[in-house]
Amino acid sequence: MPTFTVHAPPLKNDESAATPERFLFLRDGFYFWAFLLAPLWLLVHRLWLALLGYLVVTIGLGVVLMLTGAPSPVRYLVAFLVALLAGFEAATLWRWTLTRRKWQTLGFVVGEDVEIAERRFYAEWAKRAETPASSAPEEPTPTYSAPLWRGAPAPSDVIGLFPEPGQQR
């Protein structure tokens, strides 16, 4: 099942708490459109530094492969691998950009799609808001018991799956 990270935007000047309508649920996993059209996907999601890095890496690898005289199948393979990397790391780049923009990560939620993940997250969030927070969490008192003493192992005890030497199998 897909995992989603939940992000809250930075507070505006007139806000005391982030409004839940502005939360962003970001799915972990492979992003097909980031694989297929990485520059356009990065532009649509306003990931400017990630787009700049993608262009630098893509153009740099292209120039290096051209200068070394790599055959065109190798160049296509490298371009495919860079696109594949963009598809797999798209969510990571997006989370990195949100962190840079001072968004706060609220947690993780698992759901079949974003709607189910939202329902699960908000149900747990409402449940936690209803329970009053105690002033000081109670620490459980540790209980100590006397160690169990069995003595030295008997010569017939077998450790693991190996029998004692000299006995039949």
For each residue, the residues with C-beta under 8 A, 3 or more apart:
1: 110 111 112
2: 27 28 29 110 111 112 113 117
3: 27 28 29 108 109 110
4: 25 26 27 28 108 109 110 111 114 117 121
5: 25 26 28 95 105 107 108
6: 23 24 25 26 105 106 107 108 109 121
7: 23 24 25 26 95 98 103 104 105 106
8: 18 22 23 103 104 106
9: 18 22 23 24 103
10: 101 102 103 104
11: 15 16 17 18
12: 15
13:
14:
15: 11 12 18 19
16: 11
17: 11
18: 8 9 11 15 22 23 104
19: 15 22
20: 23 122 125
21:
22: 8 9 18 19
23: 6 7 8 9 18 20 106
24: 6 7 9 98 103
25: 4 5 6 7 109 114 117 118 121
26: 4 5 6 7 91 94 95 98
27: 2 3 4 91 114
28: 2 3 4 5 91
29: 2 3 91
30: 35 87 88 90
31: 34 35 41 87 90 91
32: 35 36 87
33: 36 37 40 41
34: 31 37 38 41 42 86 87 90
35: 30 31 32 38 83 84 86 87 88 90
36: 32 33 83 87
37: 33 34 40 41
38: 34 35 41 42 54 83 86 87
39: 42 43 51 54 55
40: 33 37 43 44
41: 31 33 34 37 38 44 45 86 90
42: 34 38 39 45 47 48 50 51 54 93
43: 39 40 46 47 51
44: 40 41
45: 41 42 94 97
46: 43 97
47: 42 43 50 51 93 94 97
48: 42 51 52
49: 52 53 97 100
50: 42 47 53 54 93 96 97
51: 39 42 43 47 48 54 55
52: 48 49 55 56
53: 49 50 56 57
54: 38 39 42 50 51 57 58 82 86
55: 39 51 52 58 59
56: 52 53 59 60
57: 53 54 60 61 82
58: 54 55 61 62 79 82
59: 55 56 62 63
60: 56 57 63 64
61: 57 58 64 65 78 79 82
62: 58 59 65 66 75 79
63: 59 60 66 67
64: 60 61 67 68
65: 61 62 68 70 74 75 78
66: 62 63 69 70 75
67: 63 64
68: 64 65
69: 66
70: 65 66 74 75 78
71: 74 75
72: 75 76
73: 76 77
74: 65 70 71 77 78
75: 62 65 66 70 71 72 78 79
76: 72 73 79 80
77: 73 74 80 81
78: 61 65 70 74 75 81 82
79: 58 61 62 75 76 82 83
80: 76 77 83 84
81: 77 78 84 85
82: 54 57 58 61 78 79 85 86
83: 35 36 38 79 80 86 87
84: 35 80 81 87 88
85: 81 82 88 89
86: 34 35 38 41 54 82 83 89 90
87: 30 31 32 34 35 36 38 83 84 90
88: 30 35 84 85
89: 85 86 92 93
90: 30 31 34 35 41 86 87 93 94
91: 26 27 28 29 31 94 95
92: 89 95 96
93: 42 47 50 89 90 96 97
94: 26 45 47 90 91 97 98
95: 5 7 26 91 92 98 99 105
96: 50 92 93 99 100
97: 45 46 47 49 50 93 94 100 101
98: 7 24 26 94 95 101 103 105
99: 95 96 102 103 105
100: 49 96 97
101: 10 97 98
102: 10 99
103: 7 8 9 10 24 98 99
104: 7 8 10 18
105: 5 6 7 95 98 99
106: 6 7 8 23
107: 5 6 121
108: 3 4 5 6
109: 3 4 6 25 117 120 121 124
110: 1 2 3 4 117 120
111: 1 2 4 114 115 116 117 118 119 120
112: 1 2 116
113: 2 116 117
114: 4 25 27 111 117 118
115: 111 118 119
116: 111 112 113 119 120
117: 2 4 25 109 110 111 113 114 120 121
118: 25 111 114 115 121 122
119: 111 115 116 122 123
120: 109 110 111 116 117 123 124
121: 4 6 25 107 109 117 118 124 125
122: 20 118 119 125 126
123: 119 120 126 127
124: 109 120 121 127 128
125: 20 121 122 128 129
126: 122 123 129 130
127: 123 124 130 131
128: 124 125 131
129: 125 126
130: 126 127
131: 127 128
132:
133:
134: 137 138
135:
136:
137: 134
138: 134
139:
140:
141:
142:
143:
144:
145:
146:
147:
148:
149:
150: 153
151:
152:
153: 150 157 159
154: 157
155: 164
156: 164
157: 153 154
158: 161 162 163 164
159: 153 162
160:
161: 158
162: 158 159
163: 158 167 169
164: 155 156 158 167
165:
166:
167: 163 164
168:
169: 163
